Amino acid sequence: MKLAEHEEYEVLHDMMNMSKSLSSTKSELALKESSPQLEELKWLLYGPMLYLIKHGYADDSLNDVIDERIKKPEHHFIAIHKS
């Protein structure tokens, strides 16, 4: 991984912690009867990539791709449906 090659261990640590936190949040949401708002859904699905964009490790154009993808309901696999 490029980050490891450049000894960006703090970034890798942050991303691992973020992934763990996002996983827990997704589990909690699965137990609730409500769906996350669009911005929260974006972070739940793409948090590590958004972190890389925010800190200059990925190009800002990736955010445009994410925005387009998140607008498509068929990609909202986290959406919770009431029974």
C-alpha positions as CSV (number, residue, x, y, z in Angstrom):
1,M,0.0,0.0,0.0
2,K,1.3,3.4,-1.0
3,L,0.7,4.9,2.5
4,A,2.8,2.3,4.1
5,E,5.6,2.8,1.6
6,H,5.7,6.5,2.6
7,E,5.4,5.6,6.3
8,E,2.0,7.3,6.7
9,Y,1.2,5.0,9.6
10,E,-1.0,7.5,11.4
11,V,-3.3,7.7,8.4
12,L,-3.5,3.9,8.2
13,H,-4.3,3.8,11.9
14,D,-7.0,6.5,11.5
15,M,-8.5,4.6,8.6
16,M,-8.6,1.3,10.5
17,N,-10.3,3.0,13.5
18,M,-12.7,4.6,11.2
19,S,-13.6,1.3,9.5
20,K,-14.2,-0.3,12.9
21,S,-16.4,2.6,14.0
22,L,-18.4,2.6,10.7
23,S,-18.9,-1.1,11.0
24,S,-20.4,-0.7,14.5
25,T,-22.6,2.2,13.3
26,K,-23.9,0.1,10.4
27,S,-24.8,-2.7,12.9
28,E,-26.6,-0.2,15.1
29,L,-28.5,1.2,12.2
30,A,-29.6,-2.3,11.2
31,L,-31.4,-2.6,14.5
32,K,-33.2,0.7,14.2
33,E,-36.4,1.4,12.2
34,S,-35.1,4.4,10.5
35,S,-32.8,5.0,7.5
36,P,-29.7,7.3,7.7
37,Q,-29.8,10.7,6.0
38,L,-28.0,11.0,2.7
39,E,-24.9,12.7,4.2
40,E,-24.6,10.0,6.9
41,L,-25.1,7.3,4.3
42,K,-22.3,8.8,2.3
43,W,-19.9,8.6,5.3
44,L,-21.1,5.1,6.2
45,L,-20.4,3.8,2.7
46,Y,-17.4,5.8,1.7
47,G,-15.8,7.1,4.9
48,P,-12.3,5.9,4.4
49,M,-12.2,7.3,0.8
50,L,-13.7,10.6,2.0
51,Y,-10.9,10.7,4.7
52,L,-8.3,10.3,2.0
53,I,-9.8,13.1,-0.1
54,K,-10.1,15.4,2.9
55,H,-6.4,15.0,3.8
56,G,-5.1,15.3,0.3
57,Y,-4.3,11.6,-0.3
58,A,-6.9,11.2,-3.1
59,D,-8.0,13.6,-5.8
60,D,-11.1,15.8,-5.1
61,S,-12.7,14.4,-8.3
62,L,-13.3,11.2,-6.5
63,N,-15.8,13.1,-4.4
64,D,-17.9,13.8,-7.5
65,V,-17.9,10.1,-8.4
66,I,-19.1,9.3,-4.9
67,D,-21.8,12.0,-5.0
68,E,-23.1,10.6,-8.3
69,R,-23.1,7.0,-7.0
70,I,-24.8,7.9,-3.6
71,K,-27.7,9.6,-5.5
72,K,-28.7,6.2,-7.0
73,P,-31.1,4.4,-4.7
74,E,-30.1,1.0,-6.0
75,H,-26.7,1.5,-4.3
76,H,-28.2,2.2,-0.9
77,F,-27.8,-1.3,0.4
78,I,-27.9,0.0,4.0
79,A,-31.4,1.4,3.6
80,I,-33.7,0.0,6.3
81,H,-37.2,-0.9,5.3
82,K,-40.0,-1.1,7.8
83,S,-42.0,-4.4,7.7
